């Protein structure tokens, strides 16, 4: 599974997710990218999961965006 860690998530969490392809927003060069654009980048790059601790980011992602990412 390809997992993306948001800027708000400690990088060390990635080491706890062994057996998965884990990258963080900073490593991908996506720091500061808007929520909608981030979801598009995730989908275009095959990421299946976004882990975020940012309540504003989570609440601003619409159900339609999530469905597009999953389809």
C-alpha positions in Angstrom: 0.0 0.0 0.0 1.3 3.5 -0.8 0.9 5.8 2.1 1.5 9.6 2.2 2.2 11.3 5.5 1.1 14.9 5.7 3.3 17.7 7.0 1.7 17.5 10.4 2.6 13.8 11.0 6.0 12.9 12.6 8.2 11.3 10.0 9.1 8.6 12.5 5.6 7.1 12.0 6.7 6.0 8.6 9.2 3.5 10.2 6.3 2.0 12.1 4.5 1.2 8.8 6.9 -1.5 7.6 5.7 -3.5 4.6 4.2 -0.4 3.0 5.6 2.2 0.6 5.6 5.3 2.8 6.6 8.9 1.9 5.9 12.2 3.4 4.7 15.4 1.8 8.1 17.1 2.2 10.0 14.3 0.6 7.7 14.4 -2.4 8.2 18.1 -2.8 4.6 18.9 -2.0 5.0 21.1 1.1 2.4 23.9 1.2 0.3 22.4 -1.6 -3.5 23.1 -1.3 -5.7 20.2 -0.2 -7.4 19.7 -3.5 -4.1 19.7 -5.4 -2.6 17.3 -2.8 -5.3 14.8 -3.5 -4.8 15.1 -7.2 -1.0 14.6 -6.8 -1.7 11.6 -4.5 -4.0 10.0 -7.1 -1.7 10.7 -10.0 1.2 9.1 -8.1 -0.7 6.0 -6.9 -1.0 6.9 -3.2 -3.9 5.2 -1.5 -3.8 6.6 2.0 -3.2 10.1 3.5 -2.4 10.2 7.2 -2.9 13.7 8.6 -3.1 15.2 12.1 -4.4 18.5 10.6 -8.1 18.8 11.6 -8.5 21.7 9.1 -7.2 19.7 6.2 -9.4 16.7 7.1 -12.6 18.8 7.4 -11.9 20.7 4.2 -11.6 17.6 2.0 -15.0 17.0 0.4 -16.6 13.6 0.0 -16.4 14.1 -3.8 -12.7 14.6 -3.6 -12.3 11.4 -1.6 -14.4 9.4 -4.0 -12.3 10.7 -6.9 -9.2 9.6 -5.1 -10.6 6.1 -4.5 -11.9 5.5 -7.9 
